[in-house]
């Protein structure tokens, strides 16, 4: 359990903040069947000890707010743990966004519910039947042997037209090595979030 000390005039009941799933804030593209929840406890008091937690998960913000149609209601769990609590609800669906919140009971009393957080699933089953690897088989620039050993960048482009408006679209990429993605000539947001491999220097 991690408690953040805050200075204020009053002394509100300590409550959960900084909700995370798999140590990430509102992550996207999770493929775990049992993602793990974490939070911190905010308080301007000292010697705070968590005694229990209660987690709710729903498929929509409205259901979470109304506490209806829940996919997981942990109930009140007597535990001081607030790190990597595994999900134990209904089977999670591919490409679905879930909404969750938590409240805790400490030695200072029971908190209110936290602000809601989200997490979005990727493919829960093998996605390979949905796509094929694309690229260039040749390891040579322009298919010809030259004195240069460094390969030129491979540019792969697919043009398509949308027949109707969309509310949400997700781009899934699995690449061997470093890559960047662009949509209509603009670098996609997800490119900035990639954990690309670093260049290895030997010798």
C-alpha positions in Angstrom: 0.0 0.0 0.0 1.3 3.5 -0.9 0.0 6.6 0.8 0.6 10.1 -0.5 0.7 12.8 2.1 -1.2 16.0 1.2 -1.5 19.3 3.1 -4.9 20.9 3.5 -7.0 22.7 6.0 -9.5 19.9 6.6 -9.0 16.2 7.3 -11.1 14.3 4.7 -11.2 10.5 4.8 -8.2 9.0 2.9 -9.2 7.9 -0.6 -7.8 6.1 -3.7 -6.2 8.1 -6.5 -3.9 7.4 -9.4 -5.7 4.2 -10.6 -3.7 2.0 -12.9 -4.1 -1.3 -14.7 -1.0 -3.4 -15.3 0.9 -0.3 -13.9 -0.4 1.9 -16.7 -2.9 4.8 -16.6 -6.0 4.1 -18.7 -4.1 1.5 -20.9 -5.1 0.3 -24.3 -4.3 -3.0 -26.0 -4.3 -5.3 -23.0 -4.3 -9.0 -23.8 -4.4 -10.4 -20.2 -7.5 -12.3 -19.2 -6.9 -11.1 -15.6 -5.5 -7.6 -15.7 -4.3 -6.3 -12.4 -5.4 -3.1 -10.6 -3.4 -0.7 -8.5 -4.0 2.6 -6.7 -2.5 4.9 -4.2 -4.2 6.4 -1.1 -4.3 10.2 -0.8 -4.4 11.7 2.7 -3.2 14.7 4.7 -3.1 12.5 7.7 -0.3 10.2 8.9 -0.2 6.5 9.8 -2.8 5.5 7.3 -3.4 1.7 7.0 -5.7 0.2 4.4 -7.9 -2.6 5.8 -10.1 -3.4 2.8 -10.9 -2.5 -0.8 -14.0 -2.7 -3.1 -13.6 -2.7 -6.9 -16.4 -2.3 -9.5 -16.0 -2.9 -13.3 -18.6 -2.1 -16.0 -18.8 -1.9 -19.8 -19.9 1.7 -19.8 -19.4 4.9 -17.7 -23.1 5.1 -17.1 -23.3 1.5 -15.8 -20.4 2.2 -13.5 -21.9 5.3 -12.2 -25.3 3.6 -11.6 -23.5 0.4 -10.4 -25.6 -1.7 -12.7 -24.7 -4.4 -15.3 -21.4 -4.9 -13.7 -18.9 -7.4 -15.1 -17.1 -7.6 -11.7 -18.1 -6.6 -8.2 -15.3 -7.7 -5.9 -17.4 -7.0 -2.8 -15.6 -5.7 0.2 -12.2 -7.6 0.4 -10.4 -7.5 3.7 -6.8 -6.7 2.6 -4.1 -4.1 2.9 -3.0 -4.8 -0.7 -3.4 -2.0 -3.2 -1.0 -3.2 -5.9 -1.6 -5.6 -8.8 -5.0 -7.0 -7.7 -6.1 -9.5 -10.4 -9.4 -9.1 -12.2 -11.8 -11.9 -11.3 -15.0 -11.1 -13.1 -16.8 -12.1 -16.3 -14.8 -13.0 -19.4 -13.4 -9.9 -21.0 -14.2 -9.1 -24.7 -11.7 -8.3 -27.4 -11.3 -4.6 -28.3 -13.7 -3.6 -25.5 -13.2 -0.6 -23.2 -14.0 -1.2 -19.5 -14.6 1.3 -16.7 -13.7 0.8 -13.1 -13.5 2.5 -9.7 -12.4 1.5 -6.2 -13.0 2.6 -2.7 -11.0 1.6 0.4 -11.5 1.3 4.1 -8.6 2.5 6.2 -8.0 2.9 9.9 -9.6 6.4 9.4 -12.9 5.0 7.9 -14.4 4.2 4.6 -13.6 6.4 1.6 -15.9 7.6 -1.2 -15.6 6.0 -4.6 -12.5 7.0 -6.7 -12.8 8.9 -9.9 -13.5 6.3 -12.7 -10.6 4.9 -14.8 -10.6 2.8 -18.0 -8.7 0.0 -19.7 -9.2 -1.3 -23.3 -8.6 -4.9 -24.4 -6.8 -6.0 -27.5 -7.4 -9.4 -29.1 -8.2 -12.1 -26.6 -7.7 -14.8 -29.2 -5.0 -15.3 -31.8 -5.3 -12.3 -34.2 -3.1 -13.8 -36.9 -6.0 -15.2 -38.9 -7.2 -11.6 -39.3 -4.0 -10.3 -40.9 -0.9 -11.3 -42.9 2.7 -10.2 -42.6 3.6 -7.7 -45.3 7.1 -6.5 -46.4 9.9 -7.1 -48.8 11.7 -10.5 -48.8 14.9 -9.2 -50.3 17.6 -8.1 -47.8 19.3 -5.9 -50.5 18.6 -2.3 -51.4 16.5 -2.3 -54.6 17.3 -6.0 -54.9 20.9 -5.2 -56.0 24.2 -5.8 -54.3 25.9 -2.5 -53.5 28.8 -1.4 -51.3 26.3 -0.1 -48.7 25.4 -2.6 -46.1 22.7 -0.4 -44.3 19.2 -1.1 -45.7 17.0 1.7 -46.9 13.8 2.3 -45.1 10.8 0.2 -46.3 7.7 2.2 -47.0 4.5 0.3 -47.0 1.2 2.1 -47.9 -2.4 1.0 -48.1 -5.0 3.3 -49.5 -8.7 2.9 -48.6 -11.9 4.8 -48.4 -14.4 4.9 -45.5 -18.0 4.5 -46.7 -19.5 5.9 -43.4 -18.5 7.9 -40.4 -16.8 6.1 -37.6 -16.7 6.9 -33.9 -13.6 5.0 -33.1 -10.8 3.2 -34.9 -7.8 1.2 -33.6 -4.7 0.5 -35.5 -2.8 -2.7 -34.6 0.8 -3.1 -35.7 3.3 -5.8 -35.1 6.6 -4.9 -36.6 10.1 -6.5 -36.6 12.4 -3.7 -35.5 11.8 0.1 -35.6 8.9 1.6 -37.4 6.6 4.7 -37.6 3.0 4.9 -38.7 1.2 7.7 -40.6 -2.4 8.3 -41.4 -3.2 10.8 -44.2 0.5 12.0 -44.0 0.4 12.7 -40.3 2.2 10.6 -37.7 -0.3 8.6 -35.7 -0.6 9.3 -32.0 0.2 5.7 -31.0 3.7 6.0 -32.6 4.8 8.3 -29.8 3.9 5.6 -27.2 5.8 2.8 -28.8 8.6 1.1 -26.9 10.9 0.9 -29.9 14.2 -1.1 -29.5 17.3 1.0 -29.1 20.3 0.8 -31.4 22.9 -1.6 -30.2 26.5 -0.5 -30.4 29.1 -3.2 -30.2 32.9 -3.3 -30.5 
